[in-house]
């Protein structure tokens, strides 16, 4: 990962939390609010329906200088001009790395040090680690802040925490050594997604400026 700061605040899209807010609208809100990266996650859409959405978001992110990733769909990432893709530990990350080539970003979800070490060997640019349970991905088991620390101690790859992260607890994730956070509900379910993203960005900047451990000043 050439610049891990681009992982600082990743907004993951959802087309189901708020019916009136689709993937494109959420991506626009995230960009306006100051997200450093956007991940398009749309398991409800087939590739044919997803590709035009991905192309629109890719153009928006490119113009704004925001990192753009596509969840799981490596071919859609390539066809849309995305910066990369994010895949699961069991979604053939080795093939994903080969298809993306050396210049695009590959994120891999992991749980624990063993999976993290495997993902690092496969060429992951960053690792996604579930911190707390979340209704948007109930199958993912959160390891808490301790889980973040375990992964960070196992590899020399930037780690992004995801799952149940909000304004109140994000400081603990960064204190554990995470390079960034990924949020879904904290933005997608907010009354004002732009303001919600901006508040998260401001809280992260306050954490960066604060002495170690002073995360909620």
C-alpha positions as CSV (number, residue, x, y, z in Angstrom):
1,X,0.0,0.0,0.0
2,X,1.8,3.1,-1.2
3,X,-0.1,5.5,1.1
4,X,-1.9,3.8,4.1
5,X,-3.5,7.2,4.9
6,X,-5.9,6.5,2.1
7,X,-7.4,3.8,4.3
8,X,-8.0,6.2,7.2
9,X,-11.8,6.4,6.6
10,X,-13.4,3.9,4.3
11,X,-17.1,4.1,3.7
12,X,-18.6,0.8,2.5
13,X,-21.8,1.2,0.5
14,X,-25.1,-0.6,1.3
15,X,-28.2,-0.6,-0.9
16,X,-30.4,-2.2,1.7
17,X,-30.1,-0.2,5.0
18,X,-32.0,2.9,3.7
19,X,-34.3,2.2,0.7
20,X,-34.0,5.8,-0.5
21,X,-30.2,5.8,-0.5
22,X,-28.6,3.8,-3.2
23,X,-24.9,2.9,-3.7
24,X,-24.2,5.9,-5.9
25,X,-25.9,8.4,-3.6
26,X,-24.0,6.9,-0.6
27,X,-20.7,7.1,-2.4
28,X,-21.4,10.7,-3.3
29,X,-22.2,11.5,0.3
30,X,-19.1,9.8,1.6
31,X,-16.9,11.7,-0.8
32,X,-18.5,15.0,0.1
33,X,-18.1,14.2,3.8
34,X,-14.3,13.5,3.5
35,X,-14.0,9.8,3.2
36,X,-10.5,8.7,2.1
37,X,-11.8,5.6,0.4
38,X,-15.0,4.1,-0.8
39,X,-15.8,0.4,-1.1
40,X,-18.7,-0.7,-3.3
41,X,-20.4,-3.7,-1.6
42,X,-23.5,-4.9,-3.4
43,X,-24.2,-8.6,-3.0
44,X,-27.8,-8.0,-4.0
45,X,-26.7,-7.0,-7.6
46,X,-25.4,-9.2,-10.4
47,X,-22.3,-8.2,-12.3
48,X,-24.3,-6.7,-15.2
49,X,-26.3,-4.4,-12.9
50,X,-23.2,-3.6,-10.7
51,X,-20.8,-2.6,-13.5
52,X,-22.5,0.7,-14.5
53,X,-22.8,1.7,-10.9
54,X,-19.1,0.9,-10.3
55,X,-18.1,3.0,-13.3
56,X,-20.0,6.0,-12.0
57,X,-18.5,5.7,-8.6
58,X,-15.1,5.1,-10.0
59,X,-15.3,8.4,-12.0
60,X,-16.4,10.3,-8.9
61,X,-13.6,8.9,-6.7
62,X,-11.0,9.5,-9.4
63,X,-12.0,13.1,-9.7
64,X,-12.0,13.5,-5.9
65,X,-8.7,11.7,-5.3
66,X,-10.5,9.0,-3.2
67,X,-9.5,5.4,-3.3
68,X,-12.1,3.2,-4.8
69,X,-12.5,-0.5,-4.2
70,X,-15.1,-3.1,-5.3
71,X,-16.0,-5.8,-2.8
72,X,-15.6,-9.4,-4.1
73,X,-16.1,-8.7,-7.8
74,X,-12.6,-8.5,-9.2
75,X,-13.7,-8.5,-12.8
76,X,-16.1,-5.6,-12.1
77,X,-13.2,-3.7,-10.4
78,X,-11.1,-4.2,-13.5
79,X,-13.8,-3.2,-15.9
80,X,-14.8,-0.1,-14.0
81,X,-11.3,1.3,-13.6
82,X,-11.4,0.9,-9.8
83,X,-8.2,1.2,-7.8
84,X,-8.6,-2.4,-6.5
85,X,-10.8,-4.9,-4.8
86,X,-11.5,-6.4,-1.4
87,X,-12.1,-10.1,-1.1
88,X,-12.6,-12.6,1.7
89,X,-10.1,-15.1,3.0
90,X,-11.9,-17.9,1.2
91,X,-12.7,-16.1,-2.0
92,X,-9.5,-17.2,-3.8
93,X,-7.4,-14.2,-3.0
94,X,-4.4,-15.7,-4.9
95,X,-6.4,-15.5,-8.1
96,X,-7.6,-12.0,-7.2
97,X,-4.0,-10.8,-6.8
98,X,-3.0,-12.3,-10.1
99,X,-6.0,-10.7,-11.9
100,X,-5.5,-7.3,-10.3
101,X,-1.8,-7.2,-11.1
102,X,0.9,-5.4,-9.0
103,X,-0.5,-1.9,-9.4
104,X,-4.0,-2.3,-8.0
105,X,-4.9,-2.5,-4.4
106,X,-6.0,-5.8,-2.9
107,X,-7.6,-6.0,0.5
108,X,-8.3,-9.3,2.2
109,X,-10.6,-10.0,5.2
110,X,-8.9,-12.1,7.9
111,X,-9.6,-13.4,11.4
112,X,-6.5,-14.1,13.5
113,X,-2.8,-14.2,13.0
114,X,-2.6,-17.3,10.9
115,X,-5.0,-16.0,8.2
116,X,-3.3,-12.7,8.3
117,X,0.1,-14.3,7.6
118,X,-1.4,-16.3,4.7
119,X,-3.0,-13.1,3.2
120,X,0.3,-11.2,3.5
121,X,2.1,-13.9,1.6
122,X,-0.5,-13.8,-1.1
123,X,0.2,-10.1,-1.6
124,X,-2.5,-8.3,0.4
125,X,-2.0,-4.5,0.4
126,X,-4.2,-4.2,3.5
127,X,-6.2,-6.5,5.8
128,X,-9.7,-6.1,7.0
129,X,-10.5,-7.3,10.5
130,X,-14.0,-7.5,12.1
131,X,-13.9,-5.7,15.4
132,X,-17.5,-6.0,16.7
133,X,-20.6,-7.8,15.5
134,X,-22.7,-5.9,13.0
135,X,-26.1,-6.4,11.5
136,X,-24.9,-5.7,8.0
137,X,-22.7,-8.8,8.1
138,X,-24.0,-11.1,10.9
139,X,-21.8,-14.0,9.8
140,X,-18.6,-12.2,10.7
141,X,-17.4,-12.8,14.2
142,X,-15.8,-9.8,15.9
143,X,-12.5,-10.3,17.8
144,X,-12.7,-6.9,19.5
145,X,-9.8,-4.6,19.9
146,X,-7.6,-7.5,21.0
147,X,-8.3,-9.2,17.6
148,X,-6.9,-6.1,15.8
149,X,-3.8,-6.3,18.0
150,X,-3.3,-10.0,17.3
151,X,-3.3,-9.4,13.5
152,X,-1.1,-6.3,13.7
153,X,1.5,-8.2,15.7
154,X,1.5,-11.1,13.1
155,X,2.2,-9.1,9.9
156,X,3.7,-5.9,8.5
157,X,0.6,-5.0,6.5
158,X,-1.8,-2.1,7.2
159,X,-5.0,-3.2,9.0
160,X,-8.4,-1.7,8.7
161,X,-11.0,-2.4,11.4
162,X,-14.7,-3.0,10.4
163,X,-17.8,-3.9,12.2
164,X,-19.7,-1.9,14.8
165,X,-17.4,1.1,14.6
166,X,-18.8,4.6,15.4
167,X,-17.8,8.0,16.8
168,X,-17.7,6.7,20.3
169,X,-15.4,3.7,19.8
170,X,-13.2,4.5,16.8
171,X,-10.4,5.8,19.0
172,X,-9.9,2.4,20.6
173,X,-9.5,0.9,17.1
174,X,-6.8,3.4,16.2
175,X,-5.1,3.0,19.6
176,X,-4.8,-0.7,18.8
177,X,-2.7,0.2,15.8
178,X,-5.2,0.1,12.9
179,X,-4.3,2.1,9.8
180,X,-8.0,2.9,9.3
181,X,-11.6,2.1,9.9
182,X,-14.3,0.9,7.5
183,X,-17.9,1.8,8.3
184,X,-21.3,0.9,6.8
185,X,-24.2,1.7,9.3
186,X,-22.5,4.7,10.8
187,X,-22.9,6.5,7.5
188,X,-25.5,4.5,5.5
189,X,-28.1,4.5,8.3
190,X,-27.4,8.1,9.3
191,X,-30.1,10.8,8.8
192,X,-27.4,12.9,7.0
193,X,-24.7,10.7,5.5
194,X,-22.6,13.6,4.5
195,X,-22.6,15.1,8.0
196,X,-22.0,11.6,9.5
197,X,-18.9,11.1,7.3
198,X,-17.6,14.5,8.2
199,X,-18.0,13.9,11.9
200,X,-16.1,10.6,11.6
201,X,-13.3,12.3,9.7
202,X,-13.1,15.1,12.3
203,X,-13.0,12.6,15.1
204,X,-10.1,10.8,13.4
205,X,-8.2,14.0,12.8
206,X,-8.7,14.9,16.5
207,X,-7.3,11.4,17.4
208,X,-4.3,12.0,15.1
209,X,-3.6,15.4,16.8
210,X,-4.1,14.1,20.4
211,X,-1.4,12.7,22.7
212,X,-1.4,8.9,22.7
213,X,-4.5,7.5,24.4
214,X,-6.3,10.9,24.4
215,X,-8.9,9.8,21.8
216,X,-12.0,11.7,22.9
217,X,-10.9,15.2,23.6
